Amino acid sequence: MRYDSRGSGGRRFDSRPREMHKITCSDCGAEAEVPFKPTEGKPVYCRDCYAKHRPPRRDRF
C-alpha cells in the first residue's frame, strides 16, 4: 500500500521492507546500517553520531 506526499505530511509509506546498506561510521568507525545507498566521498554516520552532526531542528509553528 503506497501513499503519496499529498495529505501524508510529505512521508512515503510503503509495505516493502527497506533495503539496508552496511556502512562504517565516518565519526566513530562503528559498523552500522542505513536505509540509503551512501554517496562516495560524503561522510555517513551511525545513529548516535548522526544525532551529534545533524542541524538543530527549527520549530514549524
PyMOL Python script that loads the backbone (N, CA, C, O; Angstrom):
from pymol import cmd

cmd.read_pdbstr("""\
ATOM      1  N   MET A   1       0.838  -1.167   0.000  1.00  0.00           N
ATOM      2  CA  MET A   1       0.000   0.000   0.000  1.00  0.00           C
ATOM      3  C   MET A   1       0.890   1.240   0.000  1.00  0.00           C
ATOM      4  O   MET A   1       1.766   1.360   0.857  1.00  0.00           O
ATOM      5  N   ARG A   2       0.693   2.144  -0.917  1.00  0.00           N
ATOM      6  CA  ARG A   2       1.507   3.349  -1.011  1.00  0.00           C
ATOM      7  C   ARG A   2       0.634   4.584  -0.890  1.00  0.00           C
ATOM      8  O   ARG A   2      -0.514   4.605  -1.335  1.00  0.00           O
ATOM      9  N   TYR A   3       1.196   5.598  -0.285  1.00  0.00           N
ATOM     10  CA  TYR A   3       0.554   6.900  -0.221  1.00  0.00           C
ATOM     11  C   TYR A   3       1.542   7.906  -0.772  1.00  0.00           C
ATOM     12  O   TYR A   3       2.739   7.808  -0.501  1.00  0.00           O
ATOM     13  N   ASP A   4       1.074   8.853  -1.525  1.00  0.00           N
ATOM     14  CA  ASP A   4       1.991   9.876  -1.994  1.00  0.00           C
ATOM     15  C   ASP A   4       2.070  10.977  -0.943  1.00  0.00           C
ATOM     16  O   ASP A   4       1.426  10.900   0.104  1.00  0.00           O
ATOM     17  N   SER A   5       2.864  11.995  -1.233  1.00  0.00           N
ATOM     18  CA  SER A   5       3.100  13.024  -0.240  1.00  0.00           C
ATOM     19  C   SER A   5       1.878  13.907   0.017  1.00  0.00           C
ATOM     20  O   SER A   5       1.821  14.593   1.038  1.00  0.00           O
ATOM     21  N   ARG A   6       0.919  13.899  -0.877  1.00  0.00           N
ATOM     22  CA  ARG A   6      -0.282  14.717  -0.655  1.00  0.00           C
ATOM     23  C   ARG A   6      -1.073  14.169   0.521  1.00  0.00           C
ATOM     24  O   ARG A   6      -1.549  13.035   0.481  1.00  0.00           O
ATOM     25  N   GLY A   7      -1.213  14.969   1.561  1.00  0.00           N
ATOM     26  CA  GLY A   7      -2.024  14.564   2.693  1.00  0.00           C
ATOM     27  C   GLY A   7      -1.320  13.656   3.672  1.00  0.00           C
ATOM     28  O   GLY A   7      -1.929  13.247   4.660  1.00  0.00           O
ATOM     29  N   SER A   8      -0.062  13.322   3.442  1.00  0.00           N
ATOM     30  CA  SER A   8       0.619  12.429   4.376  1.00  0.00           C
ATOM     31  C   SER A   8       1.805  13.113   5.043  1.00  0.00           C
ATOM     32  O   SER A   8       2.681  12.437   5.583  1.00  0.00           O
ATOM     33  N   GLY A   9       1.848  14.423   5.015  1.00  0.00           N
ATOM     34  CA  GLY A   9       2.917  15.143   5.674  1.00  0.00           C
ATOM     35  C   GLY A   9       4.252  15.012   4.975  1.00  0.00           C
ATOM     36  O   GLY A   9       5.296  15.263   5.578  1.00  0.00           O
ATOM     37  N   GLY A  10       4.234  14.618   3.697  1.00  0.00           N
ATOM     38  CA  GLY A  10       5.473  14.507   2.939  1.00  0.00           C
ATOM     39  C   GLY A  10       6.196  13.191   3.130  1.00  0.00           C
ATOM     40  O   GLY A  10       7.269  12.997   2.559  1.00  0.00           O
ATOM     41  N   ARG A  11       5.654  12.294   3.902  1.00  0.00           N
ATOM     42  CA  ARG A  11       6.306  10.999   4.122  1.00  0.00           C
ATOM     43  C   ARG A  11       5.671   9.940   3.247  1.00  0.00           C
ATOM     44  O   ARG A  11       4.464   9.943   3.007  1.00  0.00           O
ATOM     45  N   ARG A  12       6.515   9.033   2.773  1.00  0.00           N
ATOM     46  CA  ARG A  12       6.006   7.926   1.967  1.00  0.00           C
ATOM     47  C   ARG A  12       5.875   6.703   2.837  1.00  0.00           C
ATOM     48  O   ARG A  12       6.756   6.412   3.646  1.00  0.00           O
ATOM     49  N   PHE A  13       4.794   5.991   2.682  1.00  0.00           N
ATOM     50  CA  PHE A  13       4.584   4.747   3.395  1.00  0.00           C
ATOM     51  C   PHE A  13       4.519   3.643   2.355  1.00  0.00           C
ATOM     52  O   PHE A  13       3.788   3.744   1.371  1.00  0.00           O
ATOM     53  N   ASP A  14       5.270   2.617   2.576  1.00  0.00           N
ATOM     54  CA  ASP A  14       5.383   1.551   1.611  1.00  0.00           C
ATOM     55  C   ASP A  14       5.412   0.231   2.382  1.00  0.00           C
ATOM     56  O   ASP A  14       6.048   0.147   3.432  1.00  0.00           O
ATOM     57  N   SER A  15       4.745  -0.781   1.886  1.00  0.00           N
ATOM     58  CA  SER A  15       4.683  -2.048   2.600  1.00  0.00           C
ATOM     59  C   SER A  15       5.944  -2.889   2.416  1.00  0.00           C
ATOM     60  O   SER A  15       6.149  -3.864   3.139  1.00  0.00           O
ATOM     61  N   ARG A  16       6.798  -2.516   1.443  1.00  0.00           N
ATOM     62  CA  ARG A  16       8.026  -3.270   1.227  1.00  0.00           C
ATOM     63  C   ARG A  16       9.054  -2.933   2.302  1.00  0.00           C
ATOM     64  O   ARG A  16       9.131  -1.788   2.749  1.00  0.00           O
ATOM     65  N   PRO A  17       9.852  -3.931   2.722  1.00  0.00           N
ATOM     66  CA  PRO A  17      10.918  -3.616   3.675  1.00  0.00           C
ATOM     67  C   PRO A  17      11.989  -2.765   2.994  1.00  0.00           C
ATOM     68  O   PRO A  17      12.240  -2.911   1.798  1.00  0.00           O
ATOM     69  N   ARG A  18      12.614  -1.882   3.758  1.00  0.00           N
ATOM     70  CA  ARG A  18      13.661  -1.027   3.204  1.00  0.00           C
ATOM     71  C   ARG A  18      14.920  -1.830   2.954  1.00  0.00           C
ATOM     72  O   ARG A  18      15.257  -2.734   3.718  1.00  0.00           O
ATOM     73  N   GLU A  19      15.611  -1.495   1.882  1.00  0.00           N
ATOM     74  CA  GLU A  19      16.901  -2.105   1.609  1.00  0.00           C
ATOM     75  C   GLU A  19      17.929  -1.367   2.453  1.00  0.00           C
ATOM     76  O   GLU A  19      18.063  -0.148   2.351  1.00  0.00           O
ATOM     77  N   MET A  20      18.656  -2.107   3.289  1.00  0.00           N
ATOM     78  CA  MET A  20      19.640  -1.503   4.178  1.00  0.00           C
ATOM     79  C   MET A  20      21.033  -1.710   3.600  1.00  0.00           C
ATOM     80  O   MET A  20      21.307  -2.723   2.956  1.00  0.00           O
ATOM     81  N   HIS A  21      21.910  -0.736   3.838  1.00  0.00           N
ATOM     82  CA  HIS A  21      23.283  -0.775   3.344  1.00  0.00           C
ATOM     83  C   HIS A  21      24.238  -0.687   4.523  1.00  0.00           C
ATOM     84  O   HIS A  21      24.096   0.182   5.383  1.00  0.00           O
ATOM     85  N   LYS A  22      25.210  -1.589   4.559  1.00  0.00           N
ATOM     86  CA  LYS A  22      26.198  -1.585   5.637  1.00  0.00           C
ATOM     87  C   LYS A  22      27.181  -0.443   5.418  1.00  0.00           C
ATOM     88  O   LYS A  22      27.634  -0.195   4.300  1.00  0.00           O
ATOM     89  N   ILE A  23      27.504   0.254   6.521  1.00  0.00           N
ATOM     90  CA  ILE A  23      28.445   1.374   6.456  1.00  0.00           C
ATOM     91  C   ILE A  23      29.404   1.297   7.640  1.00  0.00           C
ATOM     92  O   ILE A  23      29.162   0.583   8.613  1.00  0.00           O
ATOM     93  N   THR A  24      30.480   2.037   7.537  1.00  0.00           N
ATOM     94  CA  THR A  24      31.369   2.277   8.662  1.00  0.00           C
ATOM     95  C   THR A  24      31.221   3.757   8.983  1.00  0.00           C
ATOM     96  O   THR A  24      31.430   4.605   8.115  1.00  0.00           O
ATOM     97  N   CYS A  25      30.864   4.071  10.216  1.00  0.00           N
ATOM     98  CA  CYS A  25      30.625   5.451  10.617  1.00  0.00           C
ATOM     99  C   CYS A  25      31.868   6.296  10.377  1.00  0.00           C
ATOM    100  O   CYS A  25      32.974   5.917  10.760  1.00  0.00           O
ATOM    101  N   SER A  26      31.673   7.446   9.738  1.00  0.00           N
ATOM    102  CA  SER A  26      32.777   8.357   9.443  1.00  0.00           C
ATOM    103  C   SER A  26      33.325   9.030  10.694  1.00  0.00           C
ATOM    104  O   SER A  26      34.424   9.583  10.668  1.00  0.00           O
ATOM    105  N   ASP A  27      32.572   8.987  11.784  1.00  0.00           N
ATOM    106  CA  ASP A  27      32.994   9.650  13.015  1.00  0.00           C
ATOM    107  C   ASP A  27      33.662   8.668  13.982  1.00  0.00           C
ATOM    108  O   ASP A  27      34.817   8.857  14.365  1.00  0.00           O
ATOM    109  N   CYS A  28      32.933   7.622  14.375  1.00  0.00           N
ATOM    110  CA  CYS A  28      33.445   6.717  15.412  1.00  0.00           C
ATOM    111  C   CYS A  28      33.984   5.400  14.870  1.00  0.00           C
ATOM    112  O   CYS A  28      34.630   4.655  15.607  1.00  0.00           O
ATOM    113  N   GLY A  29      33.732   5.096  13.595  1.00  0.00           N
ATOM    114  CA  GLY A  29      34.245   3.868  12.998  1.00  0.00           C
ATOM    115  C   GLY A  29      33.396   2.634  13.246  1.00  0.00           C
ATOM    116  O   GLY A  29      33.780   1.533  12.851  1.00  0.00           O
ATOM    117  N   ALA A  30      32.244   2.796  13.896  1.00  0.00           N
ATOM    118  CA  ALA A  30      31.370   1.656  14.186  1.00  0.00           C
ATOM    119  C   ALA A  30      30.692   1.155  12.905  1.00  0.00           C
ATOM    120  O   ALA A  30      30.441   1.929  11.981  1.00  0.00           O
ATOM    121  N   GLU A  31      30.404  -0.134  12.865  1.00  0.00           N
ATOM    122  CA  GLU A  31      29.635  -0.713  11.772  1.00  0.00           C
ATOM    123  C   GLU A  31      28.165  -0.404  12.024  1.00  0.00           C
ATOM    124  O   GLU A  31      27.700  -0.489  13.160  1.00  0.00           O
ATOM    125  N   ALA A  32      27.435  -0.049  10.979  1.00  0.00           N
ATOM    126  CA  ALA A  32      26.011   0.268  11.101  1.00  0.00           C
ATOM    127  C   ALA A  32      25.340  -0.010   9.765  1.00  0.00           C
ATOM    128  O   ALA A  32      25.999  -0.360   8.786  1.00  0.00           O
ATOM    129  N   GLU A  33      24.020   0.151   9.737  1.00  0.00           N
ATOM    130  CA  GLU A  33      23.254   0.021   8.501  1.00  0.00           C
ATOM    131  C   GLU A  33      22.410   1.272   8.332  1.00  0.00           C
ATOM    132  O   GLU A  33      21.892   1.830   9.299  1.00  0.00           O
ATOM    133  N   VAL A  34      22.283   1.700   7.086  1.00  0.00           N
ATOM    134  CA  VAL A  34      21.467   2.870   6.764  1.00  0.00           C
ATOM    135  C   VAL A  34      20.483   2.512   5.651  1.00  0.00           C
ATOM    136  O   VAL A  34      20.762   1.627   4.842  1.00  0.00           O
ATOM    137  N   PRO A  35      19.328   3.195   5.603  1.00  0.00           N
ATOM    138  CA  PRO A  35      18.299   2.871   4.604  1.00  0.00           C
ATOM    139  C   PRO A  35      18.481   3.604   3.279  1.00  0.00           C
ATOM    140  O   PRO A  35      17.505   3.847   2.570  1.00  0.00           O
ATOM    141  N   PHE A  36      19.719   3.959   2.938  1.00  0.00           N
ATOM    142  CA  PHE A  36      20.002   4.623   1.664  1.00  0.00           C
ATOM    143  C   PHE A  36      21.378   4.194   1.196  1.00  0.00           C
ATOM    144  O   PHE A  36      22.208   3.754   1.991  1.00  0.00           O
ATOM    145  N   LYS A  37      21.614   4.325  -0.093  1.00  0.00           N
ATOM    146  CA  LYS A  37      22.923   3.977  -0.636  1.00  0.00           C
ATOM    147  C   LYS A  37      23.846   5.179  -0.426  1.00  0.00           C
ATOM    148  O   LYS A  37      23.604   6.246  -0.989  1.00  0.00           O
ATOM    149  N   PRO A  38      24.895   5.018   0.374  1.00  0.00           N
ATOM    150  CA  PRO A  38      25.791   6.143   0.652  1.00  0.00           C
ATOM    151  C   PRO A  38      26.470   6.660  -0.615  1.00  0.00           C
ATOM    152  O   PRO A  38      26.799   5.888  -1.515  1.00  0.00           O
ATOM    153  N   THR A  39      26.673   7.966  -0.671  1.00  0.00           N
ATOM    154  CA  THR A  39      27.356   8.606  -1.782  1.00  0.00           C
ATOM    155  C   THR A  39      28.847   8.602  -1.493  1.00  0.00           C
ATOM    156  O   THR A  39      29.284   9.042  -0.429  1.00  0.00           O
ATOM    157  N   GLU A  40      29.624   8.102  -2.446  1.00  0.00           N
ATOM    158  CA  GLU A  40      31.069   8.046  -2.264  1.00  0.00           C
ATOM    159  C   GLU A  40      31.623   9.452  -2.050  1.00  0.00           C
ATOM    160  O   GLU A  40      31.252  10.391  -2.754  1.00  0.00           O
ATOM    161  N   GLY A  41      32.506   9.582  -1.079  1.00  0.00           N
ATOM    162  CA  GLY A  41      33.130  10.861  -0.794  1.00  0.00           C
ATOM    163  C   GLY A  41      32.392  11.716   0.232  1.00  0.00           C
ATOM    164  O   GLY A  41      32.920  12.737   0.674  1.00  0.00           O
ATOM    165  N   LYS A  42      31.186  11.317   0.614  1.00  0.00           N
ATOM    166  CA  LYS A  42      30.431  12.057   1.621  1.00  0.00           C
ATOM    167  C   LYS A  42      30.434  11.261   2.923  1.00  0.00           C
ATOM    168  O   LYS A  42      30.348  10.033   2.899  1.00  0.00           O
ATOM    169  N   PRO A  43      30.535  11.956   4.063  1.00  0.00           N
ATOM    170  CA  PRO A  43      30.520  11.239   5.342  1.00  0.00           C
ATOM    171  C   PRO A  43      29.162  10.607   5.598  1.00  0.00           C
ATOM    172  O   PRO A  43      28.125  11.131   5.189  1.00  0.00           O
ATOM    173  N   VAL A  44      29.189   9.480   6.276  1.00  0.00           N
ATOM    174  CA  VAL A  44      27.952   8.816   6.679  1.00  0.00           C
ATOM    175  C   VAL A  44      28.151   8.369   8.125  1.00  0.00           C
ATOM    176  O   VAL A  44      29.217   7.878   8.496  1.00  0.00           O
ATOM    177  N   TYR A  45      27.107   8.547   8.934  1.00  0.00           N
ATOM    178  CA  TYR A  45      27.229   8.352  10.375  1.00  0.00           C
ATOM    179  C   TYR A  45      26.287   7.279  10.896  1.00  0.00           C
ATOM    180  O   TYR A  45      25.228   7.027  10.322  1.00  0.00           O
ATOM    181  N   CYS A  46      26.692   6.652  11.995  1.00  0.00           N
ATOM    182  CA  CYS A  46      25.799   5.741  12.719  1.00  0.00           C
ATOM    183  C   CYS A  46      24.723   6.600  13.393  1.00  0.00           C
ATOM    184  O   CYS A  46      24.811   7.828  13.376  1.00  0.00           O
ATOM    185  N   ARG A  47      23.743   5.980  13.966  1.00  0.00           N
ATOM    186  CA  ARG A  47      22.619   6.704  14.577  1.00  0.00           C
ATOM    187  C   ARG A  47      23.088   7.683  15.655  1.00  0.00           C
ATOM    188  O   ARG A  47      22.637   8.827  15.694  1.00  0.00           O
ATOM    189  N   ASP A  48      23.982   7.238  16.521  1.00  0.00           N
ATOM    190  CA  ASP A  48      24.437   8.097  17.615  1.00  0.00           C
ATOM    191  C   ASP A  48      25.222   9.301  17.103  1.00  0.00           C
ATOM    192  O   ASP A  48      25.003  10.424  17.557  1.00  0.00           O
ATOM    193  N   CYS A  49      26.128   9.075  16.167  1.00  0.00           N
ATOM    194  CA  CYS A  49      26.932  10.183  15.634  1.00  0.00           C
ATOM    195  C   CYS A  49      26.097  11.119  14.774  1.00  0.00           C
ATOM    196  O   CYS A  49      26.347  12.324  14.755  1.00  0.00           O
ATOM    197  N   TYR A  50      25.111  10.586  14.064  1.00  0.00           N
ATOM    198  CA  TYR A  50      24.243  11.445  13.261  1.00  0.00           C
ATOM    199  C   TYR A  50      23.523  12.449  14.155  1.00  0.00           C
ATOM    200  O   TYR A  50      23.363  13.614  13.790  1.00  0.00           O
ATOM    201  N   ALA A  51      23.091  11.990  15.326  1.00  0.00           N
ATOM    202  CA  ALA A  51      22.407  12.888  16.260  1.00  0.00           C
ATOM    203  C   ALA A  51      23.310  14.051  16.660  1.00  0.00           C
ATOM    204  O   ALA A  51      22.818  15.150  16.913  1.00  0.00           O
ATOM    205  N   LYS A  52      24.612  13.829  16.720  1.00  0.00           N
ATOM    206  CA  LYS A  52      25.555  14.898  17.076  1.00  0.00           C
ATOM    207  C   LYS A  52      25.813  15.848  15.909  1.00  0.00           C
ATOM    208  O   LYS A  52      26.128  17.018  16.128  1.00  0.00           O
ATOM    209  N   HIS A  53      25.685  15.366  14.678  1.00  0.00           N
ATOM    210  CA  HIS A  53      26.040  16.140  13.498  1.00  0.00           C
ATOM    211  C   HIS A  53      24.874  16.822  12.797  1.00  0.00           C
ATOM    212  O   HIS A  53      25.091  17.765  12.036  1.00  0.00           O
ATOM    213  N   ARG A  54      23.653  16.377  13.028  1.00  0.00           N
ATOM    214  CA  ARG A  54      22.529  16.963  12.288  1.00  0.00           C
ATOM    215  C   ARG A  54      22.267  18.388  12.754  1.00  0.00           C
ATOM    216  O   ARG A  54      22.531  18.732  13.906  1.00  0.00           O
ATOM    217  N   PRO A  55      21.745  19.213  11.850  1.00  0.00           N
ATOM    218  CA  PRO A  55      21.448  20.599  12.221  1.00  0.00           C
ATOM    219  C   PRO A  55      20.328  20.643  13.264  1.00  0.00           C
ATOM    220  O   PRO A  55      19.484  19.748  13.301  1.00  0.00           O
ATOM    221  N   PRO A  56      20.317  21.664  14.099  1.00  0.00           N
ATOM    222  CA  PRO A  56      19.241  21.770  15.100  1.00  0.00           C
ATOM    223  C   PRO A  56      17.890  21.917  14.418  1.00  0.00           C
ATOM    224  O   PRO A  56      17.776  22.529  13.356  1.00  0.00           O
ATOM    225  N   ARG A  57      16.886  21.354  15.035  1.00  0.00           N
ATOM    226  CA  ARG A  57      15.526  21.454  14.487  1.00  0.00           C
ATOM    227  C   ARG A  57      14.978  22.852  14.688  1.00  0.00           C
ATOM    228  O   ARG A  57      15.231  23.506  15.700  1.00  0.00           O
ATOM    229  N   ARG A  58      14.220  23.292  13.694  1.00  0.00           N
ATOM    230  CA  ARG A  58      13.529  24.566  13.812  1.00  0.00           C
ATOM    231  C   ARG A  58      12.052  24.272  14.082  1.00  0.00           C
ATOM    232  O   ARG A  58      11.492  23.314  13.549  1.00  0.00           O
ATOM    233  N   ASP A  59      11.444  25.091  14.899  1.00  0.00           N
ATOM    234  CA  ASP A  59      10.002  24.938  15.128  1.00  0.00           C
ATOM    235  C   ASP A  59       9.249  25.310  13.873  1.00  0.00           C
ATOM    236  O   ASP A  59       9.569  26.309  13.229  1.00  0.00           O
ATOM    237  N   ARG A  60       8.268  24.532  13.523  1.00  0.00           N
ATOM    238  CA  ARG A  60       7.499  24.784  12.310  1.00  0.00           C
ATOM    239  C   ARG A  60       6.409  25.809  12.530  1.00  0.00           C
ATOM    240  O   ARG A  60       5.909  26.397  11.571  1.00  0.00           O
ATOM    241  N   PHE A  61       6.035  26.032  13.776  1.00  0.00           N
ATOM    242  CA  PHE A  61       4.907  26.931  14.051  1.00  0.00           C
ATOM    243  C   PHE A  61       5.370  28.183  14.725  1.00  0.00           C
ATOM    244  O   PHE A  61       4.558  29.056  15.033  1.00  0.00           O
TER     245      PHE A  61
END
""", "prot")
cmd.dss("prot")
cmd.show_as("cartoon", "prot")
cmd.util.cbc("prot")
cmd.orient("prot")
